[in-house]
Amino acid sequence: MKKKTFLILLILLPLLLLVVYRVNKNSEKANSGDKPANRSSKISGIILKPTVFNDQLSVSGTLASNEETTIHSEISAIVSSISFQEGKQVSKGQVLVKLVDTELRAQLLQAKNRLNLTSENLKRAKLLLEKEAISREEYEISETDFLTAQAALSIIMAQLDKTTIRAPFSGTIGLRNISVGSYVTPATAITNLVDSDQIKITFSIPEKYAAQVNVGTKLSFKVTGQSESYEAKVFAIEPQIDIVTRTLTIKAISENKNKELIPGSFANITLPLETINDALLVPAEVLIPVQNGKKVFVYNKGKAKEVMVEVGTRTNKDVLVLSGLKAGDTLLTSGIMMLKNDQNVEVNLK
């Protein structure tokens, strides 16, 4: 029995000593180090310096033709001939479509005969009035018949003129939706006509930049699928801010003699703004989004201090800071997502 008890003690004694050893080590480790809250973290930082910055705004827009319209007939009639080729250039006043005008020409002849008859009657009535052979009232009836016939002739001639459909301006004609023999009405879309010798670019900017853009301001833009950059000039500005989007709509115009720019294309626009001589630029990755905007951390007397900032234009890697920072501030640039306000830090300046 004693031998068994001795063996048990012999087995438990090393385990007991191991437990005591581990407890002592943990106690020493806890007592020898600083508390985490008081331990300093090594953080990279930069000192902010003012620089000259040519501020510019990147926005998107849409290309539109200088002039564009859908060709319609003003009257209902059958198409007798088509005088244009789809996708080709046409000149202002060029005949595009001719409508059947047989009935109108017959009415025109009838109206001319009627006008000639009333004209002769008016001449005879005038002679008789001078001889006092008819009353003034009878003469006025003849005069009214003549004026009515004259008006009827003008109406027929106007209707007849509408059987010839002409191009309202020079441009490129689109695909046609009719054929010879088709019956067209004023609701029929015959084709489209587009003048794209110049291209208009429509875009919007935030209202805070409204005062920095004027008629005559030059800009550059690119379109999808092309590496070339094009230039345009602002020619019209909406006189009021859109109260829903809080943006200002602007139109610019660009030459397009080679027809490289296609109306309806998407445009990436670079709009130059003012030149800032003492701009503060910070790396984009140091900005931390928060509920009310963005914040950064700066170094102040051994601690990390969070600062709310207002930002402006963004470049490829930097962001323009409009307020919240000043030249000479030490901006913390690494480990910022783990930082807390008033945390002790050691700064390694780059």
URQUI-V945489 format. One line per field, one symbol per residue. ss: DSSP state (~ for helix, > for strand, _ for the rest). phi: phi as a letter, one per 40 degrees, with the letter a starting at -180 (. if undefined). psi: psi as a letter, one per 20 degrees, with the letter a starting at -180 (. if undefined). A space follows every 50 residues. Layout:
ss: ???
phi: ???
psi: ???
//
This chain:
ss: _~~~~~~~~~~~~~~~~~~~~~~~~~~~~~~~___~~~__>>>>>>>___ >>>>>>>>>>>>>>>>>>>>>_____>>>>>>______>>____>>>>>_ _~~~~~~~~~~~~~~~~~~~~~~~~~~~~~_____~~~~~~~~~~~~~~~ ~~~~~~~~~~~__>>>____>>>_________>>______>>>>>>>>>> >>>>>>~~~~~~_____>>>>>>______>>>>>>>>____>____>>>> >>>>>__________>>>>>>>>>>>>>>>>>>~~~_>>>__>>>>>>>> __>>>>>>>>>>>>___>>>>>>______>>>___~~~____>>>>>>>_
phi: .ccccccccccccccccccccccccccccccccccdccccbcbcabccbc acbccabbbbabcbccbaabcbccbcacccabbbbdgbcbbdgccbabbc bdcccccccccccccccccccccccccccccfcbcccccccccccccccc cccccccccccccbcbccacibccccbbbcgccbbdccccabbbbbcbbb bbabbdccbdccbbchccababbcgbccbbbabcbabdcacccccfbbcb bbbbcaccfccbdgccbcbbbcbccbcbcbbbcccccbcbdbibbbbbca fgbcbcbcbbbbcbccbbbcccahbadgccccbbgccccbcgccabbbcc
psi: ghhghggghhghghgghgghghggghghhhhhrrqhhippqpqqrqpppq qppnpqporqapqqqgqpqpprqirprpphqpjqppjrqqqpippgqpqp jghhhghggghgggggghgghhghhgghhhjkirrhghghghhghghghg hhghgghgghhiioprphrqapqapqjrrpiqoqriipogrqppokhqpp pprqqqhijhijprpipqrqqqqpipiqpqqrppipppiqqoigilrppq prqqqlhjkhppqiqppopoopbqpohlqopqphiipoprhjcqrrpqpo ljqpppppqpqcqpahirppphqhrrpiqoppiqkhiiqqpjppqppop.
//
